[in-house]
């Protein structure tokens, strides 16, 4: 088909996305040198009624001829490869979490209340105790002796939580889930190796000079399923900026953003266009000057989901963004505040990747003072409109 289109003098092709069937066709046409427009089916609706594929193609041809189709975003080929590896790794991480949940369920059914004394079965203490149980150990005190010294619970409390009924069928379930957990760990290690090899092929970005007196290092929270190679350094090398400087954005979130949207922000004219593509902007439906509905567009986007999760971590953050999120949460409620902060984070990511700007936190106190000044200015103007004048109280 690609050879036939080339022989006909075709230079640009428009196609709709249907499931995953469009992907090999898109790759073949792109590799053959065609300008491929991947269009959203919602934007090409024709008149209702019976339609055939031929009629739909003719309608697409007419729209494309007059330049009425918008090309959907597709990252560069090297970013698509990175995205495939990272999504596969995320699937394995989800499988590991499912295995831990099923092990916890089986232990609870045996009245093993280990979850009351340790926070995570996938940690060092949880894994040591579970593997000892499957090896045949039943003495609660010997099992409690395997706990790490950093566990807050005493060995006596851990021993009391390990007194249960050892049912063979449930132990079999735990054994199978543990074996599956180990398989997922191996698969994640293989994905990490592929990721490291692929990232090594990216060109080095030009690192901006840090401003004098500013520190570009920040302690970020450690993720449970962190890659086993220096991912932060690789992202800094290829992006030229450290996205983890943004409060709430850790290295896993930064990797998700880069693998989903890439490094080239020129695809979006402004940061507002970028936030709109993520589905983080208001999308009010208006007819006859009447607002029919309010809210954001329903967009399934992994990058937007990562930004929403990052926004939720700002609740107790003693930073500028943390203070802003708490104020929005008080005014709007949690769901709207999360969307608003995800929108804010998206704009910061856009500026850093496009202009190479470094993010500098001004602190929660600076935000509180700024908010107080704005509120005082508003009250002063409002009082002046009503014919009054505000006078500071004498303390």
N, C-alpha and C positions, 0 to 999 in steps of 0.2 A: 504494500500500500504506500509506503514512504517513497519507493522508487517511482511508482505511478504518479503520485502527487508532484514529485520533482519534475517528471517528464511533462506534466501539464502546466508547468510554470507557477505552481502554487508556492507562496512564500509564508503565508500566515494561516493557521488552522485554529478553529474554535471548537471546543468539545465540552460536554457536561461531565461532571463527576458522578459516577454510579458505583457505589460500593467500593471495591478495590480493583474492579475490572479496568478502570481507566489508567491505572498506574503503569503497566507495561507499555501501553500505547503511548502514553505521555513521554516515557523515557525514550522510546524508539524515535518518536518525532523530534524530540529535543536533540538527541544525539545526531539526527540527520540534518540539523541546521535550520529547522523550521521555527518560526515564532509561534509558540503554542499559547493560546488563551484558554485557561481552565475557568469556566464560568459556573456560577451558582445557578442551580435549576430554578430557584425562587425568583431570580431576576429575569428569566426568559419565559415566563408563563404566557401561553397563547390563549386564544379563545377556548372556552370550555366545549366539551363534546368529544366525539371519537377522533383520535389522532393516531397516525402511524409514525414509525421511525423516519420514514422518508419525509413526511410533512414537517416533522420536528427539525430535521436537518436543514430543510429549505428555510424554515423560520430562523434558525440560527445563522444561516448564510446571509439572510437579508439584514439581520441586526448587526452582524459583524462587518458587512460591507459598508454600512453607514456609521460605523464606529460607536455603536450604542452598547457594547458589551464591556464590562469591567473585568479585568484579569484578576483571578484570585491569587492570593499570595502563595508562592512556592519558594522555599529557601534554596540556596545553592546546593549542588549535588553533594559536596563534601559535608555540608550541614545535614543533609538528608541521611547520609550514612551514619553520622554521629547520632542523629535522632533515632534511627533504628536500633543501634546498640543500646542507647540509654533507655528506650521504651522496653526493650527486652529485659534489661536489668531490673527495671521497675516491676515488671511482671513477676520476676523471680523473688524480689523483695516482698511483694504482696503474698506470694505463696509461702514464704518463710513465716510471715505474720500469721497466716491461716494455720500453719502447723503448730505454732506456739499456742494459739487459741484452742485448738483441739486437744493438745496435751493438757492444758489447764482444765478443760472440761472433764477429761477422763480422770484426772487427779481429784477433782472436786467430787465426782461420783464415787470415788473410793474414800471420801472423807479425809483426803490429804489437803489440809488448808495451808498449803505453802504460800499461796498468794497473799495471805494475811501478814506475812513477815518479810517477804522480799517483793520488790516492785516488778521484776521482770524475769520470766523463766529463761529468756535467751541470754541472760547475763552469766558471769562466771560461776556464781554460786548456784543458780538454778540448773545450769547444764551439768555441773559436777554432781549435784544431788540426784538428778534424773538418771544420769548414766550409771551412778552407783546403784540405784534402785533396780535398773534393768540388768545389772551385773549380778544381782542376787542379794544385795545388802538390805536388811530389814530393820536393823537396830537404829532407832531414832537418834540416839546420842552419837553414834558413829557417823550417821549421815549429817547431823548438825555440825560435827567437827570439820566438815568440808567447806563450811561457809567462809567467805572472804572477810578479812578483818574490817573492811569498810561497811559491812552490813550493820545497821543500827540495832536490829533485834539481837537479843542475847541468844546464846546457844541453847539455853533452857527453853526459851520461847520457840525457837526453831524446832527443837526436839518435840515439843508438845504438838506442833502443827503437823508432824509427820506420823502421828498415831492414827492409823486408819485400817480399813479392811482391804487386803491385797488381793483383789479379784483378778484372776488370770486373763479373762477376756479383755478387761480394761488395760492391763499391763501390755497385752498384745497390741492394743490400739496405740498406746504411748510409744511402744517400740517402733511401730511402722511410721508414726508421725516423726519420730526422731531421725529415722533413716532418711525420710523424705526431706527433713530439715537440712541434713548434711548434704544431700544431693543439691538442694537449692544453693547452699553455700558454695559448692564447687562450681555450679553454673554461674554464679555471680562473679567468682574469681576469674572464670574464663571471659566473661563480659568485660571485666576490668582490664584484662590483658589486651583485648581488642580495642577498648577505648584508649588505652595508653598508646598503643601503636598508631591508631588513627590520629590522635591529637598531636603526636610527634610530627606528622606530616603537614601540619598547619604552619603557615608563615608567621614569623615573629611580627607582632605589632609594635609600633613606635610608642614607647612608654613615655608619658608626660613627666616633666620634672616636678617633683613635689614642692609645694610652697614651703618657704623657710619657716620653721617653728611648728609645722604640722606633722603629726604622726599618721602614717598610713597603715599601721597595724592595729587590728582590733580582735579581741578574743571572741570567737563565734561559738555558738552551741554545737556540741558534737552530735552528729546523727548516728543512729544505731547501725545503719548499713553504709557507713562511709567507705569509699573505694580505698583499696590498699596501695595506692600510689599518690604522690603529691598533686592532687587535682587542683588545689588552689593556685599553685605556681603555674600550672599549665594554662589555666583560664586567664591568669594575669598576663601570661606571655602572648596568648593569641588575641586577647581582647584589648590589651593596652591599659585597662582600668580594672580596679578591684571592686567588683560588685558587692562583695561581702562587707564593704564599708558602710553600705546602707543598713540601718538598723532593722532587724527582722529578716534580712536576706542572708542565709548561710550558703555554704559552698554547694550543697545539693540543690537549693533553689536556683542559684546562679547557673549551674550546669543545665538544669531544666529549661531555663529561659534561653540560654544560648543554643541549645539543641532544638528548640522549637521555633525561635524567631531569627536565629543566626546573628551575625555580627554587623551586617550592613543595614543601617537604619534609613537609607535613602529611599527605600520602598514606600515609606510613609512621609508625606510632606511635612507634617508637624507632629508634635507629641500628642495633640488632640486626635489626629487621625489614628495614631498608634493605639491610644486608649480606646477609641471607638472600635477598632478591629478586634481588640481583646474582649469587647462586650462589657466594658466597665463605665460607659457613658450613659446618661439618661436617654431614653428613646420614647418620648411621649408621642402617643398617637393622637393627632388633632384633626378634626373635621368640622368645617364651618365655624372656626374660632372656638371650638369646644374641645377640651381635653377628654378624650375617650378613655385613655388608660395611661398610667405612668409606670416607670420602671426601666430596667435595662433589657437589652435584647437577650434572648436565650441562646447563648453561644457555648458550644462545647469546645473548650480551649484549655489545653494542659498548662500553658503559660499563665493564663488568668487564674486557674485553680491554684497554681503555685504561689501567685502573688496574694491571693486571698488567705492562704494558709500562713504566709509570712506576716500578713497584717494582724492575724489573731495573736501572734507571739508578742505584740507590742503592748499588751495590756499592762504589764508590770515593768515595762522598760522605762528607766529614768533618763530618757533622751527627749529630744525635740519631737520626733515622730511619735514617741510613746505618749507624751503629754497631749499632742494633737489628737491621737486616737481616743484617749480617755474622754476628752472634751466632746468629740463627735459621738462617742458611745452614749454619753449622758444626754445629749440633745436628740439624737436620731434613733437610738436603739442599736443593738449589736449587729443585726444583719446589714442595715444601711451603712453603719460606720465601717464595717469590714470592706464593703464595696468601695466606699469613698477612700479608704486608706490604700486599698489595692490600686485604685486609680492614681493616687499620689505616688506610690512606689513605681508604677508603670512609667510615669513621667520622668522620675529620677533615673530609671534604667535607660530610657530613651536618650536623655541628655548625656549620660556618661558614655554610652556606646557611640553616639553620633559625634559629639564634640570633644570627647576625651576628658571631660571634667571629672575632678575628684569630689567625692561627697565628704563634707565636713559637718559633724554634728555640733549644733550650737547649745544643746542642753535643754533640759525641761524648764529650768528657771527662766531662760531667755524667752521661751514660748509663753510662759505664764505672764511675764512682764509685758510682752507684746500684746497678748490677748487683753490684758487689763487696760493698756493704753487705748486700744481700739474701742473697748467698751466705754471708757470714759469719754472719748471723742464723740461717740454716738449719743451718749446721754447729754453732753454739752450742747450738741446741735439740736437735739430734741427739745431741751429746755428753752433754747433760744427761740425756736419756732413757736413755743407756747408763751413767750414773753417773760421767761424767768432766767435767772442766772445762777449757776451752781457755785457754791462757795465751799472749799475744803473745811471739814470739821476740825476744830481745835482739840488736840490730844494732850 
